[in-house]
Amino acid sequence: MSLLSRNAIWYGEEAPLPEPMFLRAGPLSVIFQNGELRHITLGDREIVGRIYVAVRSPDWQSISAVTTLLAKQVSDFSFRLLFENRHKDGPIDFSWRGSIHGQPNGKIYFSMDGLAHTSFLKNRIGFCVLHPAREFAGRSCTVEKIDGTIEQSVFPLQIVPHQPFLNVRAITCQAEPGVNFRVDFTGDIFETEDQRNWTDPSFKTYSTPLDSPYPVEIHEGTAISQAITISLDVPQPLPTADRTPACLNRSLSVGGPAQATPLLGLGHSRPDEPLSKVALNRLRSLALSHLRVDLNSFSSKGLARFERAVEQANQIGAPLEIALFLSDNPTADLQALRNSLHKLNAPVVRWLVFSGPFHTTKEADIRLARQFLNDCSPGARFAGGTDENFAELNRFPPPQNAVDAVTYSLNPQMHAHDLETLIESLPMQRETVNAARALSGGLPVSISGISLKSRYISHKPVCCNASDGLPHNVDVRQMSLFGAAWTVGSLKYLSEAGADSATYYQTQGWTGVMEREAGSPLPHDFLSIPGSVFPLFHVLADFCEFGGGQVIPTLSSHPTEFEGFTQQKDGRTRVLVANFTARKQNINIRGAPFADRVRCRQLHEGTALLAMQSPDQFRLSLESQIVRSPQELEVTLFPFAVMTIDSA
């Protein structure tokens, strides 16, 4: 494909973005979109982040739905909606009729009546209510249990590995002084988990409890009904919600204690697939701190693949981060690896050792790895933790006295896949770094690997090969401007949290930083240009150019709409700012030590094809701009754009 549509350049697919419906229920404002309620707000305080119905497959995949609006009655202070959602994927075919009534007194009633059209296995079908962590972490609440007992409790301040509330019938919490709100759950047994374990910015109350057997078979014709009710307890009527947007200045403010720039690397894609000379040159230009290579099999065939991967790392000029997945016979594994390493020129900066449940680290095995490998690459760190989400690290903390660093992976899509969810997850990356450091007694934190979608399904690795549609670990937004913008946000939060290193994506292909010369194996599903780089390549290149420098805290006035980070090195300053929205934005950058003139380059719809097909030419396309007032610069960002601003 030589040309891409605007939507494909923006977010990787042709379909338009869904249109939100803004509604009011007396003093509450709310958004309806795709069969969900979002951002239920009292004044400027969000009391519920989202209410939706989840249909989860036996491997915990969320089955998306097609929404059909059947009826709508909307007034200034109330509304009624009737719609149908249908979830279909393979053997799963389930639909439900939703009815939502928002009343002038602030009460919202949301019911679902569902029907299975086939027989299938499911892990969960039912309502999920998200309580925003920013508002509720550390806040007291009252939990009414299924048996009618009342428990005074608190939403956890720190990220907790297990459910804080069980057997829930209702949760009551203070919305603001003198105003309580209550959420009632009917139709099943509900419980609450801390979704910050997966970088979701929320606590989730859901059904069915995890201690119930799963998966279970739903027979064709089975009916499922549930309801959620939100009600306010106020001493006097509250003013009705005002949806008039606040006219706030949009600013990015620079200033605060600096952090060392994290070491940045990529994951290796496929050792059996050679990299072209063009691809090698592009990867060399990134000046990566490391290339991650996974070793899952210590057989002669597995070690031969490993040796080819090491050869490619040497061609790129990157030292190795080697992830070892040891078997039940770790001594034999490590002896075989040691023999292989003696034949190779393989500088290693980090060993990631996994052998426990859910790809975690056992103390005995990491000590054994030290015995076999310590002299193979002196100075290399031995990291432990998990190759899966922070949740597994939280449940199986690493042996502090046996590791040099702690590691885990992250992705923003364990529970939902829309653009807004991915953006809202970004600040939680900083929280997981802080929590990992606390769990490990202050050890350096290495996040490896970072991907747009999970590399695991039900704790089993997902292969990128596809025989019928895109694999579950592939996100079409990898090749888009949105992928680049999300990467800006991720680099910002991990850097400002003081992460020691970060391993993003892979070298090439669907989950890489560039497309293969042959192009996408499914060009109608993954809309990339053969032999091109993806826009996020330029974000990583800009970041790596300031490797060894410092990152300065940068505060966005609207972090769900735009975000950025600031780097300094050798007297130079660089600011990267990303637009997360489909509209143009004017932003004031304040506090950066800019000179009288800066040089700017914007990656947007109009420059994306040049950036993808001729990356070297694009990277030279800096334009001069005058800074009209000391330490303040106004810039205009196009939809989903990334701007690079340099000053000496």
CORQUIMO-V622283 format. One record per backbone hydrogen bond with DSSP energy under -0.5 kcal/mol. CO is the residue of the C=O (numbers start at 1). NH is the residue of the N-H. E is the energy in kcal/mol with one decimal. If there is no record, write none. Layout:
co,nh,e
CO,NH,E
CO,NH,E
This chain:
co,nh,e
5,9,-2.2
6,10,-2.6
7,11,-3.2
7,13,-0.7
8,12,-2.0
9,481,-3.0
10,482,-2.2
12,527,-0.5
18,20,-0.5
20,22,-0.6
21,32,-2.7
23,30,-2.2
25,28,-1.9
26,241,-3.1
27,43,-0.8
28,25,-2.9
29,41,-2.7
30,23,-3.1
31,38,-3.1
32,21,-2.5
33,36,-1.4
36,33,-2.2
37,51,-2.6
38,31,-2.4
39,41,-0.7
40,47,-2.4
40,48,-1.6
41,29,-2.3
41,43,-0.6
42,45,-2.1
44,46,-0.5
45,42,-3.0
45,47,-0.5
48,40,-2.4
49,39,-2.4
50,130,-2.9
51,37,-2.1
52,54,-0.5
52,128,-2.7
54,56,-0.5
54,126,-2.0
55,63,-2.9
56,123,-2.4
56,124,-1.2
57,60,-2.2
61,57,-2.4
61,63,-0.6
62,64,-0.7
64,88,-0.6
65,67,-0.5
66,86,-1.8
68,84,-2.4
71,82,-2.4
73,80,-2.5
77,26,-1.8
78,75,-2.7
79,102,-2.5
80,73,-2.6
81,100,-2.2
82,70,-2.7
82,71,-2.2
83,98,-2.4
84,68,-2.8
85,96,-2.3
86,66,-1.9
86,88,-0.6
87,94,-2.6
89,92,-2.1
92,89,-2.3
93,117,-2.7
93,118,-0.8
94,87,-3.5
95,115,-3.0
96,85,-2.5
96,98,-0.6
97,113,-1.8
98,83,-2.2
99,111,-2.6
100,81,-2.4
101,103,-0.5
101,109,-2.3
102,79,-2.2
103,106,-2.0
107,103,-3.0
108,230,-2.9
109,101,-2.5
110,228,-2.9
111,99,-2.0
112,226,-2.0
113,97,-2.7
114,224,-1.7
115,95,-2.2
115,117,-0.6
116,221,-3.1
120,218,-3.6
122,215,-0.5
122,216,-2.4
124,56,-3.0
126,54,-3.0
127,207,-0.8
128,52,-2.1
129,131,-0.5
129,205,-2.8
130,49,-2.7
130,50,-1.0
130,132,-0.6
131,203,-2.5
132,135,-0.6
132,136,-2.0
133,137,-2.4
136,139,-2.8
139,155,-2.9
140,174,-0.5
141,153,-2.9
142,144,-0.6
142,172,-2.7
143,145,-0.5
143,151,-2.5
144,169,-3.4
144,170,-1.6
145,148,-1.8
149,145,-3.0
151,143,-3.0
151,153,-0.6
153,141,-2.3
155,138,-2.4
165,192,-2.7
167,146,-1.5
168,190,-1.1
169,185,-2.8
170,144,-2.8
171,183,-2.5
172,142,-2.6
173,181,-2.9
176,179,-3.0
178,235,-0.6
179,175,-2.6
179,176,-1.5
180,233,-3.2
181,173,-2.5
182,231,-2.2
183,171,-2.0
184,229,-1.8
186,227,-1.9
190,168,-3.3
191,206,-2.8
192,165,-0.8
193,195,-0.9
193,204,-2.4
194,197,-1.4
195,198,-1.9
195,200,-2.2
196,199,-1.7
197,391,-1.1
200,202,-1.6
201,133,-2.0
202,195,-1.3
203,131,-3.4
203,205,-0.5
204,193,-2.4
204,206,-0.6
205,129,-2.6
206,191,-2.3
209,212,-1.5
216,122,-2.5
217,219,-0.6
218,120,-2.2
219,222,-2.3
222,116,-2.2
224,114,-4.0
226,112,-2.6
227,186,-2.2
228,110,-3.0
229,184,-2.7
230,108,-2.5
231,182,-2.7
232,234,-0.6
233,180,-2.0
241,243,-0.6
246,248,-1.5
249,251,-0.7
250,588,-2.7
251,557,-2.4
252,590,-2.8
253,555,-3.2
259,551,-3.2
263,502,-2.7
264,289,-2.9
264,290,-0.7
265,504,-2.6
266,292,-3.3
267,507,-1.1
270,273,-1.6
272,274,-0.6
276,280,-2.7
277,281,-2.4
278,282,-2.2
279,283,-2.5
280,284,-2.6
281,285,-2.0
282,286,-0.8
283,286,-0.7
283,288,-0.5
284,287,-1.6
290,266,-1.3
291,321,-2.1
292,268,-2.5
293,323,-2.3
294,296,-0.5
295,325,-2.2
299,303,-2.8
300,304,-1.7
301,305,-1.9
302,306,-2.0
303,307,-2.4
304,308,-1.8
305,309,-2.0
306,310,-2.3
307,311,-2.0
308,312,-1.9
309,313,-2.2
310,314,-2.3
311,315,-1.9
312,316,-2.0
313,317,-1.6
313,318,-2.3
319,291,-2.2
320,322,-0.5
320,349,-3.0
320,350,-1.3
321,293,-2.4
321,323,-0.6
322,324,-0.7
322,352,-2.9
323,295,-2.8
323,325,-0.5
324,326,-0.7
324,354,-2.8
329,333,-1.8
330,334,-2.8
331,335,-2.2
332,336,-2.2
333,337,-2.3
334,338,-2.5
335,339,-2.2
336,340,-1.8
337,341,-2.7
338,342,-1.6
340,343,-1.4
341,344,-1.4
344,346,-1.0
347,320,-2.8
349,381,-2.1
350,322,-2.4
351,353,-0.6
351,383,-3.5
352,324,-3.5
352,354,-0.6
354,326,-2.0
356,359,-1.0
359,387,-2.1
360,355,-3.1
360,356,-2.7
362,366,-2.0
363,367,-2.0
364,368,-1.8
365,369,-2.4
366,370,-1.7
367,371,-1.7
368,372,-1.8
369,373,-2.6
370,374,-2.2
373,376,-1.5
373,377,-0.9
377,380,-2.1
381,351,-3.3
381,383,-0.6
382,404,-3.4
382,405,-1.1
383,353,-2.0
384,407,-1.9
385,361,-0.9
388,409,-2.9
389,392,-1.1
389,393,-1.2
390,394,-2.8
391,395,-1.7
392,396,-2.2
398,400,-1.0
399,402,-2.1
399,403,-0.8
400,403,-0.6
404,444,-0.7
405,384,-2.1
406,446,-3.0
407,386,-1.9
408,448,-2.2
410,451,-1.8
418,422,-1.8
419,423,-2.1
420,424,-2.8
421,425,-1.4
423,426,-1.3
425,428,-0.9
425,429,-0.6
426,429,-1.7
426,430,-0.6
427,430,-0.7
427,431,-1.1
428,432,-2.2
429,433,-1.7
430,434,-2.2
431,435,-2.4
432,436,-2.8
433,437,-2.3
434,438,-1.9
435,439,-2.6
436,440,-1.7
437,442,-3.4
438,441,-1.1
444,406,-2.7
444,446,-0.5
445,447,-0.5
445,500,-2.2
445,501,-1.4
446,408,-1.1
446,448,-0.6
447,503,-2.6
449,410,-1.6
450,505,-2.5
455,462,-2.5
457,460,-1.5
460,457,-2.8
469,468,-0.5
471,474,-1.6
475,478,-2.2
476,479,-0.8
477,480,-1.6
477,483,-0.7
480,484,-1.2
481,485,-2.6
482,486,-3.0
483,487,-1.6
484,488,-1.8
485,489,-1.9
486,490,-2.4
487,491,-2.7
488,492,-2.2
489,493,-2.1
490,494,-2.4
491,495,-2.2
492,496,-2.6
493,497,-1.2
494,499,-2.3
495,498,-1.6
500,263,-2.4
501,447,-2.3
502,265,-2.5
502,504,-0.6
503,449,-0.6
503,450,-2.6
504,267,-1.1
505,267,-1.1
506,513,-0.8
507,513,-0.8
509,512,-2.3
511,506,-0.9
513,534,-2.5
514,509,-2.3
516,519,-1.1
516,531,-2.4
520,523,-0.6
522,525,-1.6
522,526,-2.8
525,527,-0.6
526,528,-1.9
528,530,-0.5
529,532,-2.1
532,515,-3.3
534,537,-2.3
534,538,-0.5
535,538,-1.2
535,539,-0.9
536,540,-2.1
537,541,-2.4
538,542,-2.6
539,543,-2.2
540,544,-2.7
541,545,-1.7
543,546,-1.4
544,547,-2.2
546,549,-2.0
549,261,-2.2
550,568,-2.3
551,259,-2.4
552,566,-0.9
553,255,-2.5
554,556,-0.5
555,253,-2.9
556,559,-0.5
558,561,-2.3
558,562,-2.3
561,580,-2.8
561,581,-0.5
563,578,-3.3
565,576,-2.4
566,552,-2.6
567,574,-2.7
568,550,-2.6
569,572,-2.3
572,569,-2.0
573,647,-2.4
574,567,-3.1
575,645,-2.5
576,565,-2.0
577,643,-2.8
578,563,-1.8
578,580,-0.6
581,640,-1.8
585,587,-0.5
585,637,-3.3
587,589,-0.6
587,635,-2.8
588,252,-2.9
588,590,-0.6
589,633,-2.1
590,254,-3.2
592,594,-2.7
596,627,-3.3
598,625,-2.8
599,646,-2.9
600,623,-3.3
601,644,-3.0
602,604,-0.8
603,642,-1.9
604,607,-1.1
604,608,-1.7
607,611,-2.5
608,612,-2.4
609,613,-2.8
610,614,-2.8
612,533,-2.3
614,618,-2.4
615,619,-2.3
616,620,-0.8
617,620,-0.7
618,621,-1.9
620,622,-1.1
623,600,-3.4
625,598,-2.8
626,628,-0.8
629,632,-1.7
631,591,-2.4
632,629,-0.9
633,589,-3.5
633,635,-0.5
635,587,-2.9
635,637,-0.5
637,585,-2.6
638,641,-2.0
641,579,-2.9
642,603,-3.4
643,577,-2.1
644,601,-2.1
645,575,-2.5
646,599,-2.4
647,573,-3.1
